[in-house]
Amino acid sequence: MRSSHLLYQTPVQQVLSEYNKLTARGFNCDVLATSLEHLSNVIQARGNRPHVFADYTLSEMDQSWRMEKVASDIIFALNPENNTFFSPHNMARASR
């Protein structure tokens, strides 16, 4: 994930795909925070007027099932009924 903006032609899809692979066994707050940081870096590296060919645009990313998985994991982690540990450190990293 760390170098996806350099190595892949579809870095947004790559970061989201790696997140889905890493969370196949369940929620992990460190993986969520790290993935969101890498996703932010990829979007910043693309610039203001990105040329996306096969990768997600920002509007397509909102409709992606991979991004839906990230959003559902955040909702799951913040729900107090699930008794999930979401450390304050990783919560702050994810909110940035």
C-alpha positions as YAML, in Angstrom:
chain: A
units: angstrom
residues:
- id: 1
  name: MET
  ca: [0.00, 0.00, 0.00]
- id: 2
  name: ARG
  ca: [2.80, 2.36, 0.88]
- id: 3
  name: SER
  ca: [4.17, 2.60, -2.67]
- id: 4
  name: SER
  ca: [1.00, 1.97, -4.65]
- id: 5
  name: HIS
  ca: [0.98, 5.49, -6.09]
- id: 6
  name: LEU
  ca: [4.37, 4.73, -7.65]
- id: 7
  name: LEU
  ca: [4.02, 1.11, -8.73]
- id: 8
  name: TYR
  ca: [0.44, 0.71, -9.96]
- id: 9
  name: GLN
  ca: [-1.61, 2.37, -12.66]
- id: 10
  name: THR
  ca: [-4.70, 2.07, -10.45]
- id: 11
  name: PRO
  ca: [-3.40, 3.11, -7.01]
- id: 12
  name: VAL
  ca: [-6.78, 3.88, -5.42]
- id: 13
  name: GLN
  ca: [-8.14, 0.48, -6.37]
- id: 14
  name: GLN
  ca: [-4.93, -1.13, -5.13]
- id: 15
  name: VAL
  ca: [-5.11, 0.50, -1.69]
- id: 16
  name: LEU
  ca: [-8.77, -0.42, -1.28]
- id: 17
  name: SER
  ca: [-8.13, -3.95, -2.51]
- id: 18
  name: GLU
  ca: [-5.27, -4.44, -0.04]
- id: 19
  name: TYR
  ca: [-7.47, -3.13, 2.77]
- id: 20
  name: ASN
  ca: [-10.16, -5.68, 1.90]
- id: 21
  name: LYS
  ca: [-7.59, -8.47, 1.89]
- id: 22
  name: LEU
  ca: [-6.14, -7.43, 5.24]
- id: 23
  name: THR
  ca: [-9.54, -7.20, 6.94]
- id: 24
  name: ALA
  ca: [-10.96, -10.47, 5.64]
- id: 25
  name: ARG
  ca: [-10.67, -11.98, 9.14]
- id: 26
  name: GLY
  ca: [-12.28, -9.04, 10.92]
- id: 27
  name: PHE
  ca: [-11.86, -5.44, 11.98]
- id: 28
  name: ASN
  ca: [-8.42, -4.09, 12.83]
- id: 29
  name: CYS
  ca: [-8.15, -0.43, 13.85]
- id: 30
  name: ASP
  ca: [-4.47, -0.13, 12.92]
- id: 31
  name: VAL
  ca: [-5.08, -1.46, 9.41]
- id: 32
  name: LEU
  ca: [-8.00, 0.93, 8.98]
- id: 33
  name: ALA
  ca: [-5.99, 3.98, 10.04]
- id: 34
  name: THR
  ca: [-2.98, 3.00, 7.93]
- id: 35
  name: SER
  ca: [-5.14, 2.33, 4.88]
- id: 36
  name: LEU
  ca: [-6.90, 5.67, 5.17]
- id: 37
  name: GLU
  ca: [-3.53, 7.43, 5.45]
- id: 38
  name: HIS
  ca: [-2.28, 5.67, 2.31]
- id: 39
  name: LEU
  ca: [-5.52, 6.45, 0.50]
- id: 40
  name: SER
  ca: [-5.10, 10.12, 1.39]
- id: 41
  name: ASN
  ca: [-1.51, 10.05, 0.11]
- id: 42
  name: VAL
  ca: [-2.59, 8.48, -3.18]
- id: 43
  name: ILE
  ca: [-5.31, 11.08, -3.73]
- id: 44
  name: GLN
  ca: [-2.88, 13.90, -2.93]
- id: 45
  name: ALA
  ca: [-0.26, 12.44, -5.28]
- id: 46
  name: ARG
  ca: [-2.75, 12.48, -8.16]
- id: 47
  name: GLY
  ca: [-3.07, 16.26, -7.92]
- id: 48
  name: ASN
  ca: [-5.94, 18.65, -8.62]
- id: 49
  name: ARG
  ca: [-6.74, 17.52, -12.16]
- id: 50
  name: PRO
  ca: [-5.87, 13.84, -12.27]
- id: 51
  name: HIS
  ca: [-5.81, 11.79, -15.43]
- id: 52
  name: VAL
  ca: [-7.48, 8.58, -14.35]
- id: 53
  name: PHE
  ca: [-7.77, 5.90, -16.97]
- id: 54
  name: ALA
  ca: [-8.81, 2.67, -15.28]
- id: 55
  name: ASP
  ca: [-8.66, 3.93, -11.69]
- id: 56
  name: TYR
  ca: [-11.48, 5.40, -9.64]
- id: 57
  name: THR
  ca: [-12.34, 9.06, -9.88]
- id: 58
  name: LEU
  ca: [-13.53, 10.61, -6.61]
- id: 59
  name: SER
  ca: [-17.18, 10.19, -7.59]
- id: 60
  name: GLU
  ca: [-16.63, 6.57, -8.64]
- id: 61
  name: MET
  ca: [-14.79, 5.88, -5.40]
- id: 62
  name: ASP
  ca: [-17.88, 6.93, -3.44]
- id: 63
  name: GLN
  ca: [-19.91, 4.29, -5.29]
- id: 64
  name: SER
  ca: [-17.30, 1.54, -5.04]
- id: 65
  name: TRP
  ca: [-18.07, -1.60, -3.05]
- id: 66
  name: ARG
  ca: [-14.51, -1.49, -1.71]
- id: 67
  name: MET
  ca: [-15.05, 1.98, -0.27]
- id: 68
  name: GLU
  ca: [-18.41, 0.80, 1.07]
- id: 69
  name: LYS
  ca: [-16.48, -1.86, 3.03]
- id: 70
  name: VAL
  ca: [-14.24, 0.83, 4.56]
- id: 71
  name: ALA
  ca: [-17.28, 2.92, 5.53]
- id: 72
  name: SER
  ca: [-19.10, -0.07, 7.02]
- id: 73
  name: ASP
  ca: [-16.01, -0.95, 9.07]
- id: 74
  name: ILE
  ca: [-15.88, 2.60, 10.45]
- id: 75
  name: ILE
  ca: [-19.57, 2.43, 11.36]
- id: 76
  name: PHE
  ca: [-19.01, -0.98, 12.98]
- id: 77
  name: ALA
  ca: [-16.06, 0.31, 15.02]
- id: 78
  name: LEU
  ca: [-17.88, 3.39, 16.27]
- id: 79
  name: ASN
  ca: [-21.02, 1.50, 17.31]
- id: 80
  name: PRO
  ca: [-20.82, 0.99, 21.11]
- id: 81
  name: GLU
  ca: [-23.01, -2.13, 20.95]
- id: 82
  name: ASN
  ca: [-20.34, -4.12, 19.06]
- id: 83
  name: ASN
  ca: [-17.76, -3.99, 21.89]
- id: 84
  name: THR
  ca: [-14.98, -3.33, 19.38]
- id: 85
  name: PHE
  ca: [-11.73, -1.74, 20.51]
- id: 86
  name: PHE
  ca: [-10.89, 1.30, 18.40]
- id: 87
  name: SER
  ca: [-7.88, 2.90, 20.05]
- id: 88
  name: PRO
  ca: [-7.92, 6.69, 20.44]
- id: 89
  name: HIS
  ca: [-4.57, 6.91, 18.63]
- id: 90
  name: ASN
  ca: [-5.88, 5.06, 15.57]
- id: 91
  name: MET
  ca: [-9.19, 6.91, 15.75]
- id: 92
  name: ALA
  ca: [-7.29, 10.19, 15.48]
- id: 93
  name: ARG
  ca: [-5.19, 8.84, 12.58]
- id: 94
  name: ALA
  ca: [-8.32, 7.70, 10.76]
- id: 95
  name: SER
  ca: [-10.09, 11.02, 11.26]
- id: 96
  name: ARG
  ca: [-7.17, 12.95, 9.78]
...
